[in-house]
Amino acid sequence: MKFQLAINLERMDDGTDIKAVRDHTLEMVKMADAAGFEIAWAAEHHALEMTIAPNPFQILTWWGEHTENIRLGVGVVNAAYWHPINLAGEAAFLDLTSGGRLEFGIGSGAYQREFDRMKPGLDQKDSWRYMQEMLPVVQKLWQGDYAHDGEFWHFPTATSCPKPVQEEVPIWVAARAPITFDYAVEHGCNILSWPLTMPFSEAETYRARLDDAIAKHGGEYNGTWAVMRHTAVYDNEGDRANAMSSIRNVLGQFGNLMMQRGEVRNGFPDRVPLDELDGNARVDPEMLEENLMFGSPDEVIAKLKKYEGIGVDAFLYYASMGMDMAQQKRSLQLFIDKVMPAFAEKELAHAG
């Protein structure tokens, strides 16, 4: 199993110094690079302090200048917010400056609030159509001159300047629904899945959807399937309690955005009161600790082996959940020191 890192520039309130957040985010990526993580992922979101990511290519170019080996993943760009020529050029420029480390992730967006501002009139549920038109156009622009007359974009002959330095840029799509698994397998894309806070059985459901898609499209799939979970590794009760408090606070804000309840004030979403969500597995503490990648190093190893057992190729360590920055580093260091070796030894044994 490979390991990847997703981290945001994240402020939960206006008392947090944005320069400290900047420095912390880069330090976490550099830790992951030194430890042998495969990919560092940056998101795209707008007008939200909990995920400060107005341009993932800018973030990844910054990370690329300070790292050696870790690949740079766009996780994921929202197709509806971009023009294909612009998107192709931005992505290719990152590939050029990083020495061919681009991992290109594309998706359909998450929050209707963002669409209402970035693409007024578009329902989030319909945005997959933009993604499916955009991806082949970007790939053709990377190859050379191309003119397009589609449903959403029209332009005369143009090309991407620069071109990617990789002969074939790895493509990723965010997938939960069967239709997206079908698309990914049919077009040879790698897959990012996020079960949110649902149980392990949700990942098993995704596995079944992936298997169905593979069977439908000739029985072969050479892509990578990565699964993301909020992660907190701890070795004392204080850090355990802090991790639980942090994730529940984040879910209060996330609930606002997903359910469109409450206001967003100067970039900070009002929290949906947790007592209104009691009984929901998304916020129940015992369920959260069981479902997420929370626990002691041994507990996290045991959970990861379950994911490995259903064929997950890569685990995406989601570090951003409002947790204290010092504790985020302790958690990542425990993961590096105590969890990753359990899988490295297995790989070495296979190699021998």
N, C-alpha and C positions, 0 to 999 in steps of 0.2 A: 504494500500500500504506500502510495506517495502522499506527501503532505503539502498543503497550500495554505496561504494566509489571506484573509479578508479583513481589512481594517479601514475605518473612516476617520477623517478629521471630525471630531465629535465634541459638541458642547451641549450639556444638558441644562445649563442656566448661564446667565450673563456674568456670573462671578468667576468663570473659568477663563484664564488667559489664553487667547487664541495662539499666541506665540509658543506657549508651553505645549499646547495641543499639536502644533506643527512639529515641534522638536520630538515630542513623544512618538508621533506616528512614524516619523523617519527612523527613530531608534528601534522601534518594533520591527520594521521591515529589514533593517540591517541585521538584527538578531536572527530573523528568519533566514536571511541570505547566508549568514555564517554557519547556520545549523543545517543547511542543505534542503530547506523547503524548496519545492519545485516552482511555485508561482506565487506572486503577490497580486491581489486583486483590488482594483479601485472601482467604485460605483459611479453612477451619474445620478445626481439629484439636484433640485433647485429650490432655493429660498427656504431651506431647512437647516437649522444649526446642528441637529442630531446627525446629519450626514452632509457635511460640507464638501460638495463634489460637483462644481459647475462644469468642469471639463476633465473627464478621467485621463485624457491623453496628456494634459498638462501635469497632473499629479504623477503619472507613470514616468514621464520624461524626467521629472525631478527625482523620483526614486531611482531611476536607471542611472543617473549621474553619480549616485552614492552607493551603488551595489555592483557586485561582480558577476554573479551567476544566475540569480533568481530571475525567472521570466516574469513578464509584465502583462497582467491580464486586465482587460476591460470587462468589468463584471457588474452590469452590462450596459452598453450604450442603448439609449432609447431611440429606435429608428425614426419614430414620428417627429422627433425634434430636430432632425438633421436633413441637409441636402446631400445626395449621394457623392457629388464631387468633393464637397467639403469633408465629409466623413472619410472617404477613401484617402484623401491627402493627409489629413490629421493622423490617421492610423499608420500610414506608410512612413510619415516623418518620424513617428515614435520608433518604428522598426529600424529605420536608418540610424537614428542617434543612439539606440541601445545595442547596436550590433546584432540585430536579428532576434530580439527577445520578445516580440509582440505575440500575445495570445488574444485573438479578437473575439470578444463576446458581444452578442447582440440579442435584444429582447424587446418586450412589449410594455415595459413600465409597470408601476405598481399603484401609484396614488392618483385618484381622480383629481385631487386638489392640484397636482402638478399639471395635469393635462388642461385643466381649466385656465391655467396661466400660460403654459408653453404652447399648447395646441388647442385653443378654445373651440368647442363644438365637437371634439373627438371623445367618444366614450372609450374608456380604458379597455373595455371588453372587445372593442373592434380594432385595437391597435396592432394585433398580430398580423393583420393584412399589410401594414406598413413594413413590418419586419421581413415578411416573406417576399415582398417586392424589392426591398432595399438590398438584402444580402447578395443575390446574384449580380446586381448592378455594381456594387462595390468591387466584387471579384473581377468583373469584366473591365472595370476602370483600372484595376491594378495590372491587367494584362496588356493594355494598350488603348488605342482610340476606340471609342464606343459612343453611339448615339442612342437615346432612350425615349420611348413614347409609351409610358405606362399609365396606370390609374392615378397615381399620386405625383409622379415626377415626369417632366418632359424637358429634354435638353438636346441640342445638336451635338455633333461629334466633339468629344473631350476625352481627356485621360487623367489619370492620377499623377500628380507631380509633388513629391518624388514617387518612385515605385518602391514597394517593400524590397528589402535585401534578401529575405527568405524566399526560396523558390515556391514554397507553399505555406502560407500563413495558417496556423491552426485556428479553426473556427469553433466557437462555443455558442450554444443556445441554452437559455434558461427553460427548463421543462418540468411541468407537473401534470398537465393535461395530456390525455392520449394523443390528441392531434399534434402536439408539439414533439412528443417522442417519435411519432411517425415521420414528421418532417426531418428531425435530426438524423434518424437512421437512413432515410431515403437519400439525404444529401451528404451523408458522411460527416456530420458535425459531432463534435464532442458535446457532452451534456452536463449542465449544472443543475442540480436539484436541491431545493431547500424545503424540508418538511415543516418549516416554521417551528412551532412548539409541540407538534403532534407526536404521538408515540412512534417507536421503532417500526410498528406495523405500517406506518405511512411510507417509510422507505421500502418496505417489502412490496407495497402496492406499486410504487414506482418501478421496482424491479420487474414486476409482472407486466407493466405497461411497456417497459423496454423489451422484454422477451417477446411480447405480442408483436411489437413493431419489427423486431428482427425477423420473426417468422414470416411476417407479411411481405418483407422486402428481400426474400431470397436466402434467409438463414445466416447471413454474415454481417458482422458489424465490428469494425476495427477501431472504433472511437474509444475515448475515455469517458467514464461515468464518474463524476465527482459529486459528493453529497456534503452540504454545508450544515453546520450546527453552531449555535452559540456555545462557546467553550470557556470553562473556568476550572482550572486544576488548583487544588488547595491541599494544604497539609496541616491546617489548624482551624478551629471552630470559628475564629474571628473572620477569616477570609471566606469561609463557607457562608456565614451569615451575610457578609457584605455582598457577595456574589448574588445571593438570592434577592436581597433588597434592591440591588441595581437592576437586575433583569426585570423585576416586577415593575419598577418605575419606568423603564424603557417601554415595557408592554402597555403601560397606561398611555404613553404618547403614541405608540404604534397603533393602538386601538382607536385613537382619535383619527389618525390618517386613514386607516382601513375602513372605518365605519362612518367617516365624515361627521364626527361628533365633537363639538367644542371648537374653539378658535385657535389660530396660530398667531401668536403675538411676537412681532419682531423676529420671526424665524423659529420661535419656541412653541411647539404644540402644547395646548392644555392637556393635562393628563385626565383620561377617563378614570373616575374614582374606582379604585380596585374593589371596593365593597359591592359595586354594581356588577362586577365580573366574577364574584365568588361562585364557586361551583363549576366554572369554565376551566377546562384543562389547560387553557393558555396561561392562566395565572395562579393556579393552585400550587403552592410550594412543593408538596411531595411529588406531584405530577411533573413539575418543571425539572426537579432534580433528577427524576428518573428519565425523562425524555431527552433533555439536553445533554451535551457533553460536559457535564458537571461531575466532580468527584475527586477523590484521591488519585494519585497516579495509577495505582492498581485497578481502581474502579474504571478509570477512563480507558485503560488498556483492554479490560474485559468488554467494555462497550464497543470499542473500535473493532475488536475481533468479530463481533456480531455483524458489523457492517462489511468487514472483509469477507465474512462467510457468505453473504448474498451477492458478492461480486462487485462491491464498490472498489473502483480502481484508485481513487484519491479522496482523502478527507480534507475538507476545507474548514480550517480553524477560523471561526468568526469571532474576532476579538472585541468588537465594538458593542457594548451594551451598557454604557453609562458607568462602568466600574472605575474606581479610582485608578489613576494612571500607574502609580507604583504597584498596585495589586495586579494590573494587567501584565506588567513586566514579570512579576513573580510567577504568575500563572504560565506565561509563555516559557519562562526559564525551566519551570518544573516539567512542562510538556517536552521540552528539548532534552533535558537531562534524564528524566525518568520514564517517559512514555515512548519516545521515538526509538530508543535502543532496542525495545522489545520487538520492533518490526524490522529494524536493521539486521538484527541477529538472524531473523527468519530468512531475510533476503540473502545473507551471506551463506546460510546453510544450503539454500537452493543452488547458489552459485558453485558451492563446493561439490 
